[in-house]
Amino acid sequence: MFLHVIAVEYVGDYKLKIGFNNGVQGIVDLESELYGEIFEPLREIALFQQVFLTGRTIEWPNGADFAPEFLLELLQQSDVSPQQLVGMKPKSKRKTASGKGKKKPVLTGA
């Protein structure tokens, strides 16, 4: 079975509550991971809060994303022990013209 992120919820600062398709959920703090050209813009909380689900992981409008395996590893290394997925609502995928949840905008008009 391939690992997928199935739920994400912003909880404050640079922390996200993440649920995986293997039933594990928990809170990851991504503050120390926000370096480099693609991730530094996420230090702006307003942008960080715009996290959304893609086909199998989380992504932001600027194209930044993290592999689900990396997120699970961070969760397992954190002080908070992972919990079984209980009562966490999946954050809806961003819709596109193709309906596949990718971040390309839907173009309309003549």
Sequence and secondary structure as in RCSB ss.txt:
>XXXX:A:sequence
MFLHVIAVEYVGDYKLKIGFNNGVQGIVDLESELYGEIFEPLREIALFQQVFLTGRTIEWPNGADFAPEFLLELL
QQSDVSPQQLVGMKPKSKRKTASGKGKKKPVLTGA
>XXXX:A:secstr
    EEEEEEEETTEEEEEETTSEEEEEE GGG  STTTGGGGSHHHHTT EE SSSEE TTS EE HHHHHHHH
HHSSS  EE  S         TTSS  S       
